[in-house]
Amino acid sequence: MRSKLNKRTALEAAEAKKTGQKIPVIGYALMGRLAQGDQTGYQLSLIMGPPRNFIWEAKHSQIYTVLGALARAGYVTFSQVIQDSKPNKKVYSITEQGRAALREWVLQSPTPEPHRHEFAMKVVSMWTVSPEDALRVIRDQIELTNTEIGMIDEHYNEAQRRYNTTFPVPVTSRYFGLYAAIKQARDTKLAAIEWYEWIAEQLVDTLQDKADAAAAFDDSKTT
């Protein structure tokens, strides 16, 4: 059974490479969405940006550009839907060649994750501002992250409605990966808040020590 699976995967990989065109990560993200169901470019733009996406965000114009490239390469196709009262629209579908490329991409491992955490870089340089200002920045970040968690929760509920399913789903479900990705996004935000609060505690302790030292100095002057 495994040898047949490996043979099929190899054939699919060869088919996926026929065009010789490199697919950007956003291309795989779009094909992954289309593998779950046909979508218009507008629908894809809705689910590829906040509050519906904390995995791989993309702008409206970028999505249409990549869809065009995927269509020319044969990874996706589209049909024109004629509308009387609205502009005509294109409904995109993933092709078998696209599915093969998507499967090949999923099977590539390990996957290095780029490390670009802007706020962590701010923390590195936080010593350049006063503890009072640093504490304000940290508390603002906690507030923002809590807002983002609320948006992720909205996405969680919206995804269940859109796909007519209830999370959690079995690992074999086509929607398990979506559920797992949303869960990972939420858990990551919660872990970030825990880190922010730890930093805030250090700053509060520093400010308290500073206040205690100032109070002790004042007491010494009055005695």
Disulfide bonds with the S-S distance in Angstrom:
none
